[in-house]
Amino acid sequence: QVQLVESGGGLAHPGGSLRLSCAVSGFALDYYVIGWFRQAPGKEREGVSSLSVVDGSVVDGATKYADSVKGRFTISRDDVKNTVSLQMNSLKPEDTAVYYCAADLLSLVPLDPKQYEYWGQGTQVTVSS
């Protein structure tokens, strides 16, 4: 059974940082993609970042970021802990949303939430002064 559990959300001031983690279990595939998504009130869920794994290794050059977070957010994977993290720096009020991690087979459009079958429960991120 595939499980994804997010943690690390909370309140940050504008310009501050938060680190989200997604613990992945039960996903026994050699080719998959892990994505971070967010959904603000009244808005559609949007892709934030993703990384693709082939034969157990992150594929160089296949990491994706939404334009709105490039240069501020960094996605990474911890092989030992089997987690995928999203380091969020220089946070802005418009980053406020519920953040979700998701997993599925490799995709040509990894920032499209419709490509994903497995989802975590989400964690709230609020950026406010």
C-alpha positions as CSV (number, residue, x, y, z in Angstrom):
1,Q,0.0,0.0,0.0
2,V,1.4,3.3,-1.1
3,Q,1.6,6.0,1.6
4,L,2.8,9.5,1.4
5,V,3.0,11.6,4.6
6,E,3.9,15.3,4.5
7,S,5.3,17.2,7.4
8,G,7.0,20.6,8.1
9,G,4.3,23.1,7.3
10,G,3.5,26.0,9.4
11,L,3.7,29.8,9.7
12,A,6.6,31.8,8.2
13,H,7.2,35.5,7.7
14,P,7.7,37.0,4.3
15,G,11.3,36.3,3.3
16,G,11.5,33.4,5.7
17,S,12.0,29.7,5.1
18,L,10.3,26.4,5.7
19,R,11.3,22.8,4.8
20,L,8.6,20.3,3.9
21,S,9.2,16.5,3.9
22,C,7.3,13.7,2.3
23,A,7.8,10.2,3.7
24,V,7.2,7.6,1.0
25,S,6.4,4.0,1.7
26,G,5.0,1.0,-0.3
27,F,6.1,2.5,-3.6
28,A,8.0,-0.4,-5.1
29,L,8.8,0.9,-8.6
30,D,12.1,1.6,-10.3
31,Y,10.7,4.3,-12.5
32,Y,8.6,7.0,-10.8
33,V,8.1,10.7,-10.2
34,I,7.6,12.5,-7.0
35,G,5.9,15.9,-7.1
36,W,5.0,18.7,-4.8
37,F,1.8,20.6,-5.4
38,R,-0.1,23.3,-3.7
39,Q,-3.6,24.6,-3.5
40,A,-4.7,27.9,-2.3
41,P,-8.3,28.7,-1.2
42,G,-10.5,29.2,-4.3
43,K,-7.7,28.1,-6.7
44,E,-6.9,25.0,-8.6
45,R,-4.1,22.7,-7.5
46,E,-0.9,23.6,-9.2
47,G,2.5,21.9,-9.6
48,V,5.4,23.3,-7.6
49,S,8.3,20.9,-8.2
50,S,9.1,17.4,-9.2
51,L,11.9,14.9,-9.5
52,S,12.1,11.7,-11.5
53,V,13.8,8.5,-10.4
54,V,15.1,5.8,-12.7
55,D,16.7,2.6,-11.3
56,G,16.8,4.2,-7.9
57,S,18.6,7.3,-8.9
58,V,17.3,10.9,-9.5
59,V,17.5,11.7,-13.2
60,D,19.8,14.7,-13.7
61,G,18.1,17.4,-15.7
62,A,14.6,16.0,-15.1
63,T,13.9,18.1,-12.0
64,K,11.2,20.6,-12.6
65,Y,10.1,23.8,-10.9
66,A,7.2,26.1,-11.5
67,D,8.3,29.5,-12.7
68,S,6.9,31.1,-9.6
69,V,9.3,29.2,-7.3
70,K,12.4,28.9,-9.4
71,G,15.4,30.1,-7.5
72,R,13.6,30.0,-4.2
73,F,12.5,26.4,-3.8
74,T,14.7,23.3,-4.0
75,I,13.5,19.7,-4.2
76,S,15.7,16.8,-3.0
77,R,15.6,13.2,-2.0
78,D,17.1,11.3,0.9
79,D,17.7,7.7,-0.1
80,V,18.3,6.5,3.4
81,K,15.2,8.0,4.9
82,N,13.1,7.5,1.7
83,T,11.9,11.0,1.9
84,V,11.5,13.9,-0.6
85,S,12.0,17.4,0.8
86,L,11.1,20.8,-0.5
87,Q,13.2,23.6,0.9
88,M,11.4,26.9,0.5
89,N,13.3,30.1,0.9
90,S,12.4,33.7,0.4
91,L,8.8,32.9,1.0
92,K,6.1,35.3,-0.2
93,P,2.5,35.7,1.0
94,E,1.4,34.2,-2.3
95,D,3.1,30.9,-1.4
96,T,0.4,30.4,1.2
97,A,-1.5,27.2,0.4
98,V,-1.9,23.5,1.4
99,Y,1.1,21.7,0.0
100,Y,0.8,18.1,-1.1
101,C,3.3,15.5,-2.3
102,A,2.3,12.9,-4.8
103,A,3.8,9.9,-6.6
104,D,3.2,7.9,-9.8
105,L,4.9,6.4,-12.8
106,L,7.2,8.6,-14.8
107,S,5.4,11.4,-16.6
108,L,6.2,13.7,-19.5
109,V,4.2,16.4,-17.7
110,P,5.3,16.0,-14.1
111,L,3.9,19.3,-12.9
112,D,0.4,18.3,-14.0
113,P,-1.6,17.0,-10.9
114,K,-3.8,14.9,-13.1
115,Q,-0.8,12.7,-13.8
116,Y,-0.7,11.4,-10.2
117,E,-2.6,8.7,-8.5
118,Y,-1.0,8.6,-5.1
119,W,-1.3,11.6,-2.8
120,G,-0.5,12.7,0.7
121,Q,-2.9,14.4,3.1
122,G,-1.4,17.8,2.7
123,T,0.3,20.3,5.1
124,Q,-0.6,24.0,5.5
125,V,1.9,26.6,4.7
126,T,1.0,30.2,5.7
127,V,3.3,33.1,4.9
128,S,2.2,36.3,6.7
129,S,3.7,39.2,8.7
